[in-house]
Amino acid sequence: LGRQQVYSQSFFASPAMLRRGLTDYAVSAGFERENFTRASNDYGRGFASALYRRGFTDHFTAEARFEAADDLAGLGVGVSTAAPSVGQIDLAIAANRSSEREGALARASWRGGGRAFSAGVEIEAASAGFMRLGEARDIAGARLTGIANAGADLGGIGAVTLAFAYAEEATRAPVETISLSYAPRMAGQGQLYLNALYVTQEDSYLALSIGFSRPLGIDASFGARAESDARGLYAQLSAQRAPPSDGGFGW
C-alpha cells in the first residue's frame, strides 16, 4: 500500500555470555606436556581441572575454575556482564598454592563498539609466585600484561586496526608492540591485508608484511604472504582444501 515500517533494535552478542539458566562445564585430566617441539612423548606430572559457568541473567554470567597438579592447587572465579550501551566487561581473580610458593592473579577487560567502530582493552597482573597449570616451575611468566586495540570500518575503502601490547616479566626487559593493519575492499576477489609491527625490548625492530588470500570454490583456498624485518625477507605460499563432509581426503 506504499507504506514502509523500519524497526531498529540494539543488541550485543558474545561467545563468553550465557543466557539465563544455561550452564557450561568441562572436566579434564591428563599429564603435562614437557619439552614441546624438542622431545617426543615427554610428559610430566599429572593434572586435573574443572570449569563451571552459569548464566544468572541474560546480561550476567559467572564462572569458577579449579586446577590441581601434584602439590599445586589453584582456584579462580570470574564474572562477565554485557549490554549494548556499555559493551562487555570481564573481571576475574585467581590464586594458587604449592609447597614451594603461592600467588594470585587479577584480570579486567572491556570491549565494545558499533557497526563502524570497535575497541577493547585488557589488563592482567600476577604476583611473583603465581603459576599457571602447564608452566615450567623454574621459568617466571609475564607479571603484568596490557592489550588495547581499536578498529574502524572505512566503508568502501576498507578497514583499519590499531593495536598496542605490553608485557613485563621478572627476568627480562619489558616488551612493547604497536601494530597497524589495513585491509582494502576487494569486491569478492579475495582478501588483501597490509601490516606494520614495531617491537621495543632491549633491541627494537620494525616488521612489514603483506598478504593475500582467495577462496577456490567452497572448500579450498589459496594464500600468499611476504614479510620483511631486520633479519631479512620471508615469503610463503599455501593452498589447502578441507576434507568433504561425507568422507574423503583433504590436502
C-alpha positions, 0 to 999 in steps of 0.5 A, a space after each residue: 500500500 506504499 507504506 514502509 515500517 523500519 524497526 531498529 533494535 540494539 543488541 550485543 552478542 558474545 561467545 563468553 555470555 550465557 543466557 539465563 539458566 544455561 550452564 557450561 562445564 568441562 572436566 579434564 585430566 591428563 599429564 603435562 606436556 614437557 619439552 614441546 617441539 624438542 622431545 617426543 612423548 615427554 610428559 610430566 606430572 599429572 593434572 586435573 581441572 574443572 570449569 563451571 559457568 552459569 548464566 544468572 541473567 541474560 546480561 550476567 554470567 559467572 564462572 569458577 575454575 579449579 586446577 590441581 597438579 601434584 602439590 599445586 592447587 589453584 582456584 579462580 572465579 570470574 564474572 562477565 556482564 554485557 549490554 549494548 550501551 556499555 559493551 562487555 566487561 570481564 573481571 576475574 581473580 585467581 590464586 594458587 598454592 604449592 609447597 614451594 610458593 603461592 600467588 594470585 592473579 587479577 584480570 579486567 577487560 572491556 570491549 565494545 563498539 558499533 557497526 563502524 567502530 570497535 575497541 577493547 582493552 585488557 589488563 592482567 597482573 600476577 604476583 611473583 609466585 603465581 603459576 599457571 597449570 602447564 608452566 615450567 616451575 623454574 621459568 617466571 611468566 609475564 607479571 603484568 600484561 596490557 592489550 588495547 586495540 581499536 578498529 574502524 570500518 572505512 566503508 568502501 575503502 576498507 578497514 583499519 586496526 590499531 593495536 598496542 601490547 605490553 608485557 613485563 616479566 621478572 627476568 627480562 626487559 619489558 616488551 612493547 608492540 604497536 601494530 597497524 593493519 589495513 585491509 582494502 575492499 576487494 569486491 569478492 576477489 579475495 582478501 588483501 591485508 597490509 601490516 606494520 609491527 614495531 617491537 621495543 625490548 632491549 633491541 627494537 625492530 620494525 616488521 612489514 608484511 603483506 598478504 593475500 588470500 582467495 577462496 577456490 570454490 567452497 572448500 579450498 583456498 589459496 594464500 600468499 604472504 611476504 614479510 620483511 624485518 631486520 633479519 631479512 625477507 620471508 615469503 610463503 605460499 599455501 593452498 589447502 582444501 578441507 576434507 568433504 563432509 561425507 568422507 574423503 581426503 583433504 590436502 
